Amino acid sequence: MSSLANMYRTSWSSKPEAELKAIVECDMADLQTVTNHQMGYPYNLAFKDQLYPALTEFLINHLGDPNQGGQYGVNVFQKELEVVEIFKKLWGGERLNEALWGYVSSSGTENNIWAVHTAVKGLIGKHEGREPVVLCSEEGHYSFDKAADMMRIKLFKIRANRDGSINIGALRNALQVHRDVPIILGLMSGTTVKEGHDDIAAALQLIKETGRPRQDFYIHVDGALSAAFLPLVNAPANINPGFWHDIDSISASGHKFIGCPVPCGVLVMKKMHNDVVAKSVEYIKSNDTTLAGSRSGFVVYFLWLRLFALGADGMMNLALSGIKLAGEIGEQFKAAGVDVLHNTNAVTVCFPQPSQEIINKYSLLCQQGYAHIVVMQNILDTRPEGFVGARAFAREYLEWWNKQ
Ligand SMILES: *Cc1c(COP(=O)(O)O)cnc(C)c1O
């Protein structure tokens, strides 16, 4: 052992390069097998054609606000702005007279945490001494609980309907109960398990009916999966996520529907909210307006590549194909007597959970006796080579079902 290593209480030896290579190759083979069968989590894994491995040779790091750039030169801030522009358009931002602000984050979770933080800061500023509460449906993502915990504020869960959407009557009651405090409302565009769509228009109507000033509320739409495609598929106006409703912010994950080899997300909010949290930092020559200090520029580049490789038409077609195939599998399961749930405009099919063997083979996500598959690009009929399709899963599931 070298004398330098001896200085530390814990030490480990290096491995020869050949051994490291063998380990990586073995892991890659395992990862490939699992990747080819994965259909429980809403990840579009069909991104390989647009992967430029050479990009990983650079530490593309985005320190600071995409609108201001920064002193660290190895960046692609221009591409981040283009990505954010696309999402602003996708979410109806052009119809607003108000400026919007957005950035590429590390995940859907970061989006929710940063939205709640921004909301708390703004609401507390306006309502000295009155702590806001967070309201979201019981099918809402656990990141809202985490965000509320981090901000040391209370979160109340609202009852959800069978299709996974928030129960509007229960929301009306909650707004009444919390009539004396500022409210952060988290609405879901595509719940994690059932891909339920909260009725955004109805929720906003309730807020109007409270008669309280709009500044008593902050409304965030969590569209981790669905906000990336619902505006492209002619979804009904009341569930269509975006600034055609009087919301404050909206977000999506980048590695879910869009497809990215590293987790990421996009958050867009009204600029006036972001101004509340912005602080100038001299040595990055930028404003600190994002949760993370260092942010991956690699994912920014990758999102940009995916968005422009697909175009709006390509994304729309992926969504329509996924919705159609999910619907077909739903009908097939229903005909076989399976207790199935497939929401309109959704790519998710829920069903009673099968054997542990099938669950593991397809990386199925399970909750309260139910499992689901999410029809992403890599399990469509037109999927890239190597992937196992949704129909193969459906056959295996029905074989198992018929034996029960
Ligand atoms: C997946 C998901 C999230 C969290 O997104 P990550 O990118 O996994 O952090 C948030 N909300 C909903 C509804 C989700 O399905």
The ligand as a Tripos MOL2 file, in Angstrom:
@<TRIPOS>MOLECULE
LIG
   15    15     1     0     0
SMALL
NO_CHARGES

@<TRIPOS>ATOM
      1 C1        -42.2180   10.3890  -12.5640 C.3       1 LIG1
      2 C2        -43.0450   11.4300  -11.9630 C.ar      1 LIG1
      3 C3        -42.4890   12.4960  -11.2520 C.ar      1 LIG1
      4 C4        -41.0480   12.5500  -10.8970 C.3       1 LIG1
      5 O1        -40.2640   12.6460  -11.9990 O.3       1 LIG1
      6 P1        -38.7550   12.1780  -11.9360 P.3       1 LIG1
      7 O2        -38.2520   12.7240  -13.2250 O.co2     1 LIG1
      8 O3        -38.7740   10.6810  -11.8410 O.co2     1 LIG1
      9 O4        -38.1240   12.7860  -10.7420 O.co2     1 LIG1
     10 C5        -43.3030   13.5020  -10.8070 C.ar      1 LIG1
     11 N1        -44.6230   13.4490  -11.0280 N.ar      1 LIG1
     12 C6        -45.2010   12.4470  -11.6890 C.ar      1 LIG1
     13 C7        -46.6610   12.4640  -11.9190 C.3       1 LIG1
     14 C8        -44.4380   11.3850  -12.1640 C.ar      1 LIG1
     15 O5        -45.0210   10.3640  -12.7800 O.3       1 LIG1
@<TRIPOS>BOND
     1     1     2 1
     2     2     3 ar
     3     2    14 ar
     4     3     4 1
     5     3    10 ar
     6     4     5 1
     7     5     6 1
     8     6     7 2
     9     6     8 1
    10     6     9 1
    11    10    11 ar
    12    11    12 ar
    13    12    13 1
    14    12    14 ar
    15    14    15 1
@<TRIPOS>SUBSTRUCTURE
     1 LIG1         1 GROUP 0 **** ****
